[in-house]
């Protein structure tokens, strides 16, 4: 795509009438393309309104909307410059088309960079959760800082500024007559073409480098496929656009506006891959799950995560969803609540998940008031020079945070987990859990001689999470049908009903 090609047909002749497209059919085709292109704003609106859906939310929707809007603006400017070359001067023509093109290039590259950094961040979170390395923690902190909204906007603006400086310097440095109706001089045309080629080559090299890092990651919701496909399609189309741009001063290319149509083809291919396909995924794909149709509650998910197999499967799925920190935080708080061996202290949990410099922060998963509540509580101890370790905190200190975290996982992660291959055993676990809970309730009420209405009322009462089950509790359904054991068997075979840590709870057998 060229910043200058839209202004230089007719470079061999300075007559303004020679610079306009002479074929009426081609002119009509350009007007048709402009009218048909009106679908883009509506498509972008649909994309943005569905930015929280899984098929879109991980694609950096705001950045992709900006990049696509700039690409669309570039296409419109190219059409207008080709149709009305006699009404603008050389500088205006180059700026109107060149700046949107370079902005779109860099916006796309920055969006791709953010996806790569997000994948890298998840990998480092897994390593940190397993090894607790200080070097990993420092790198995690830096990545979290870079990916924060305000910091990333500053980096985005800085990159855009330096990416567009060469064009401005070139136009200011080149001596030429800048009058309305005259085509750009030949030296300005060649200089802008060479600049475009240099910038596009740099973009391709950087994009391929990022694609290499993406190639080693799991293809979450088609992210890797979309960026890889874009690189291949744009590279193939550039092979057509470059000759058309370089020879845009020839009669054949000028009369049929071949350079314009190849550029437009690149623009709409980009829009289709990064906007059209995700919108189709939202409307017709498997990712658009209704969160009201899943089977499970916070109590069932809590029980599932307390099994060794359930925790492993759910944490593996969380890595694909970029929510691994939520599962790690759940485990840390669950062990803290029951006082498990080697559990993290309240301060350690805060430093790992809530603090501003936390390596595994939860700010995206928690409501703002919950996040702020714990930050204020811990910051207040420092403000008054109190040692946080000296302050006694009850086992239920993190209950509000814990409930908000489980609520987030139930409504954001669980609906897709049960549809994924990793969640294949979820339905069986739900059936067993419900049957076991109902049986325990019946036995308990039978001992207390309660009637059926009270049994039903108690079975649905309360939404708080139940204590962590021991193996004896989880297997009671299968043990109840056995013949009564002797006192000796009871002494040796009984298991504790006290809460246990996540590590000590075995996987449920079906």
ABEGO torsion letter per residue (X at the ends): XBAAAAAABGAABABAAAABBABAAAAAAAAAAAAAAAAAAAAAAAAAAAAABAAAAAAGAAAAAAAAAAAAAAAAAAAAAAAAAAABBAAAAAAAAAAAAAAAAAAAAAAAAAAAAAAAAAAAAAAAAAAGBAAAAAAAAAAAAAABAAAAAAAAAAAAAAAAAAAAAAAAABBBBBBBGBBBBAAAAAAAAAAAAAAAAAAAAAAAAAAAAAAABBBBGGAAAAAAAAAAAAAAAAAAAAAAAAAAABAAAAAAGAAAAAAAAAAAAAAAAAAAAAAAAAAABAABBBAAABBEBAAAAAAAAABAAAAAAAAAAAAAAGAAAAAAAAAAAAAAAAGBBGBBBAAAAAAAAABAABABBAAAABBAAAAAAAAAAAAAAAAAGBBAAABBBBAAAAAAAAAAAAAAAAAAAAAAAAABAAAAAAAAAAAAAAAAAAAAAAAAAAAAGBBAAAAAAAAABEABBBBBBBAAAAAAAAAAABBBBBAAAAAAABBBABBBBAAABBBBBX
